[in-house]
């Protein structure tokens, strides 16, 4: 579109600024993700504009300037500065500022109401675990909650005891665990220290899940209402889907670090601000602060955000290359400032992550080829109203990685929105971004209903630096956000239509949303009971046996499939060490090797795990007894602890007695004092 054509278009709303620099067309910068709300509705033909348009609620006067992608107009504002929309005329009031205060208060009440709705929805989703945070856990995969609770307890030690934050020997002793390479959620755990101290890490876990869902939805709502749409319903629908999409619900049971995405809308906004910033150094520094905090929540999600912003901007520039002339200088300066400052702040933690003790390069083969099935995009997620866990069994790597599952109705609606609003630049750019990452999420092998079709493009990228640590199915999280933005834009455009029967259009819009979103409405997360922490641990009876450089060995030995011992340690704020555990580490404990789940293989540990699973007692010989004694010395074991209510406790007790001799029952556990066997001086 030429500048002359742009000048010929009418203003989209009566209260839009009169300056020609602010006149926009839906063919070009209506897709301005950070443009003023008054400028983001599509321009209509003058013949269709009624003589007396319905007045809109004026924006609050104190609202900050809305930075944006560079607009092509004849009379731009000061070079590099964000456009400043003129404030709409306020009606006269007897008391000066009374109307302004009333408008601000109304907006605040509106935001509080939306935030309250999101919080209630999050409480509904987590209601079953709130009934008993310590005694209930998500079904199927109990390891991730136990790991997160262990990390929350580690944050307590960091704050109260000044413990080193990026590495610990409190589990997988004596090799330890590189916490920077294991998403130790320090940016979440440290603020939660008071809750963890007062109520325990299990309560902190469910608080993080609840606030992660509600906070992410609210953050997207605020960003959308200020910078993309002006209709409250549009912002609420977009925020709702970004916070409670099937992918978010799938991760909610296990990964609070993944669903805590409340910084991402503001990171995206600050990136787009840089494209026309008059102060790129300052804006780049602000972006660096957000990036640094997000790095201590989840680095993978931060990488996804960076990739999504890059693809979106490239899609915009491919359609309108002229934007590059105005955007490259502030964008380059801001990104460079962000890279230097964030790089300085994160230099040491990243060094520990990639070159420190127990660092690994590349993910375990068990997760590196996780990909979405094409059919997964058209099925509702398991934790939703229309979900069917059995039907989804072969469409996702596991139930904690259902990163698509939009259902047929929403998938068709998303395609319909793109077709309807295809003339808008932002819609085309969002469609390209969502489709690009949907394809990458298919993984190395593209499949349809679990039948492999072709090799996916991810096979060409999986070995690149940084991408070799990405779980490809999680690219579907980007597509989920794109759909949320498309829903917000569609509601905004539908609400802005001016047909003869406007009420009918709005009713049809609401009905379409209900038809698309009802099948994937969130349901309470499924929970199962788990064994309580033994009284022997909570009553501190273990302290009579375990010294500062010794370990307490839970039976079976902690591993990916047996994480109860990690919960025991977390309940004491990691006052004792344990061997093994569930974490990522280099194979065989050699720093720099590819990653795997768990530490060095333990022959006796694997044998005890098999006994716990099958209940069959193995035949033991002297070689196995000597091997177990060597492992006890390697672990500096003080006692072995077996809960009397452990599954297959009796076969486990007989097996341990054949290895180290008889034990004795103390409170609700069997205890074997092995300090004489594990003494290295003997």
ABEGO torsion letter per residue (X at the ends): XBAAAAAABBBABAABBABAAABBBAABAAABAABBAAAABBBBBAAABBABBBBBBBBBAABBBBBBBBBBBABBBBBGBBBBBBBBBBBBBABBGAAAAAAAAAAAAAAAAAAAAAAAAAAAAAAAAAABAAABBBBGBAAAAAAAAAAAAAAAAAAAAGBBAABBAABGOAAEBBAAAAGAGAAAAAAAAAAAAAAEAAAAAAAAAAAAAAAAAAAAAAAAAAAABABAAAAAAAAAAAAABAAAAAAAAABAAAABAAAAAAAAAAAAAAAABABAAAAAAAAAAAAAAAAAABAAAAAAAAAAAAAAAAAAAAABAAAAAAAAAAAAAAAAAAAAAAAAAAAAAAAAAAABBGBBBEBBAAAAABBBBAAAAABBBAABAABBAAAAAAABABAAABABGAEAAAAAAAAAAAAAAAABAAAAAAAAAAAAAAAAAAEABBBBGGBBABBBAAAAAAABBGAAABBAAAAAAAAAAAAAAAAAAAAAAAAABBBABAAAAAAAAAAAAAAAAAAABBBBBBBBBBBBBBAAAAAGAAAAABBAABBBBBOBBBBAABAAAAAAAAAAGGABBBBEEBBBBBBGGBBGBBBBBEBBBBAAAAAAAAAAAAGBBBBBBAAAAAAAAAAAAAAGBABBBBBAABBGAAAAAAAAAAAAEBBBBBEABBBBBAAAAABAAX
